[in-house]
């Protein structure tokens, strides 16, 4: 019968443990730094979608400045047309927000599997900021609908209420908040990367 020395047995056992751990991590979808592949993919897609939302929101702010100018010049018909067009664009933003929430859900589901507590905390902070971004986007859409109603009322002579500038200021405040939450989410993921050495 063939006998192995104790040293060889320990060496073989060590190889089995290392290979078993590697295979288990591969099967569970982890990278070498303990970050699940699903989390990494959702994070990447979520970041792209969030940046799209920020870009669209910033573009809409420029359009709002034009609407405010048209309103102050008394060109209510064109201000109303521009606002109606802008409101239609919000459907694209709403769809992107739904897509972002789906990616955030995937990231949240994978949080418990991230090995480092510090990395989990940074990831949770990023997710929280992106959720806050979505919340502010909903407020943004509400104010935009109010702006459209106000312009319609003024255009039809139902109201002479001078709320347009106030509503635009509220919309711009939401855009600033969206930008800030996106920036903070990115900073949290930068910390995550340093912790996990991505």
C-alpha positions in Angstrom: 0.0 0.0 0.0 1.3 3.5 -0.9 1.8 5.8 2.1 2.1 9.6 1.9 4.2 11.6 4.3 2.4 13.9 6.6 3.9 16.9 4.8 2.6 15.8 1.4 -0.9 15.1 2.9 -1.0 18.7 4.3 0.2 20.1 1.0 -2.5 18.2 -0.9 -5.2 19.2 1.6 -4.1 22.9 1.2 -4.3 22.6 -2.6 -7.8 21.1 -2.3 -9.0 23.9 0.0 -7.6 26.6 -2.2 -9.1 25.0 -5.4 -12.4 24.4 -3.6 -12.5 28.1 -2.5 -11.7 29.2 -6.0 -14.4 27.0 -7.6 -16.9 28.0 -5.0 -16.2 31.7 -5.6 -16.5 31.1 -9.4 -19.7 29.3 -9.0 -21.2 32.0 -6.8 -20.2 34.7 -9.2 -17.5 36.5 -7.1 -14.5 38.2 -8.4 -11.1 37.8 -6.6 -11.8 40.8 -4.3 -15.2 39.4 -3.0 -17.4 41.6 -5.1 -20.2 39.6 -6.9 -20.3 40.0 -10.7 -24.0 40.8 -10.5 -23.2 43.7 -8.3 -20.5 45.0 -10.6 -22.7 44.7 -13.6 -25.7 46.5 -11.9 -23.3 49.1 -10.6 -22.0 49.8 -14.1 -25.4 50.0 -15.7 -26.8 52.1 -12.8 -24.0 54.6 -13.2 -24.6 55.0 -16.9 -28.3 55.4 -16.4 -27.8 57.9 -13.5 -25.5 60.0 -15.7 -28.1 60.0 -18.5 -30.7 61.3 -16.0 -28.3 64.0 -14.9 -27.5 65.0 -18.5 -31.2 65.1 -19.5 -32.1 67.1 -16.4 -29.3 69.6 -17.1 -30.5 70.0 -20.7 -34.1 70.5 -19.5 -32.8 73.3 -17.2 -31.5 75.1 -20.2 -34.9 74.8 -21.8 -36.6 76.1 -18.7 -34.5 79.2 -18.9 -35.9 79.8 -22.4 -39.4 79.2 -21.1 -38.9 81.8 -18.3 -37.6 84.3 -20.9 -40.6 83.7 -23.2 -42.9 84.1 -20.2 -41.3 87.4 -19.1 -41.5 88.7 -22.7 -45.3 87.8 -22.7 -44.9 85.2 -25.4 -47.2 82.7 -23.5 -48.1 80.7 -26.6 -44.5 79.7 -27.3 -43.8 79.3 -23.6 -46.7 76.9 -23.4 -45.5 75.0 -26.5 -42.0 74.7 -25.1 -43.3 73.4 -21.7 -45.6 70.9 -23.4 -42.6 69.6 -25.4 -40.5 69.5 -22.2 -43.2 67.6 -20.4 -43.1 64.9 -23.1 -39.4 64.5 -22.6 -40.0 63.7 -19.0 -41.4 60.3 -20.1 -37.9 59.4 -21.2 -36.5 60.4 -17.8 -39.2 58.5 -16.0 -38.3 55.4 -18.0 -34.6 55.8 -17.1 -35.5 56.2 -13.5 -37.4 52.9 -13.6 -34.3 51.3 -15.2 -32.1 52.8 -12.5 -34.3 51.5 -9.7 -34.0 48.0 -11.2 -30.2 48.2 -11.2 -30.3 49.5 -7.6 -32.5 46.6 -6.6 -29.9 44.2 -8.0 -27.1 46.0 -6.1 -29.1 46.0 -2.9 -29.7 42.2 -3.3 -26.0 41.6 -3.6 -24.9 43.8 -0.6 -24.9 40.9 1.9 -22.5 39.0 -0.2 -19.8 41.7 -0.3 -17.1 40.5 2.1 -15.8 43.8 3.4 -18.1 45.7 5.9 -16.5 49.0 4.8 -17.1 48.2 1.2 -20.7 47.3 2.0 -21.2 50.6 3.8 -19.8 52.6 0.8 -22.0 50.6 -1.6 -25.1 51.2 0.6 -24.3 55.0 0.7 -24.1 55.0 -3.1 -27.4 53.2 -3.4 -29.0 55.5 -0.9 -27.9 58.6 -2.9 -29.2 57.1 -6.2 -32.5 56.4 -4.5 -32.6 60.0 -3.3 -31.8 61.1 -6.9 -34.9 59.2 -8.1 -37.0 60.8 -5.4 -35.9 64.3 -6.4 -36.6 63.4 -10.0 -40.2 62.6 -9.1 -40.5 66.1 -7.4 -39.0 67.6 -10.5 -41.7 66.0 -12.7 -44.4 67.2 -10.3 -43.1 70.8 -10.5 -42.9 70.5 -14.3 -46.5 69.5 -14.5 -47.4 72.5 -12.2 -45.5 74.7 -14.6 -47.5 73.4 -17.6 -50.8 73.9 -15.7 -49.8 77.4 -14.7 -48.8 78.4 -18.3 -52.0 76.9 -19.7 -54.1 78.9 -17.1 -52.3 82.1 -17.9 -52.5 81.5 -21.7 -56.3 80.9 -21.5 -56.8 83.9 -19.2 -58.0 81.7 -16.3 -55.3 83.0 -14.1 -52.8 85.9 -14.0 -50.8 84.2 -11.2 -47.1 85.1 -11.6 -45.9 81.7 -10.3 -43.8 80.7 -13.4 -40.5 82.0 -12.1 -41.1 80.5 -8.7 -41.9 77.1 -10.1 -38.8 77.2 -12.4 -36.7 78.1 -9.4 -38.1 75.0 -7.6 -37.4 72.8 -10.7 -33.8 74.1 -10.9 -33.4 73.3 -7.2 -34.4 69.7 -7.9 -31.9 69.6 -10.8 -29.1 70.8 -8.4 -30.2 68.1 -5.9 -30.1 65.4 -8.6 -26.6 66.5 -9.6 -25.5 66.5 -5.9 -26.9 63.1 -5.2 -25.3 61.7 -8.3 -21.9 63.2 -7.4 -22.2 61.8 -3.8 -23.1 58.4 -5.2 -20.0 58.5 -7.4 -17.8 59.5 -4.5 -19.1 56.6 -2.4 -18.3 54.2 -5.2 -14.8 55.7 -5.4 -14.3 54.7 -1.8 -15.8 51.3 -2.5 -13.2 50.9 -5.3 -10.3 51.8 -3.0 -11.5 49.3 -0.3 -12.0 46.5 -2.8 -9.0 47.5 -4.9 -11.0 47.3 -8.2 
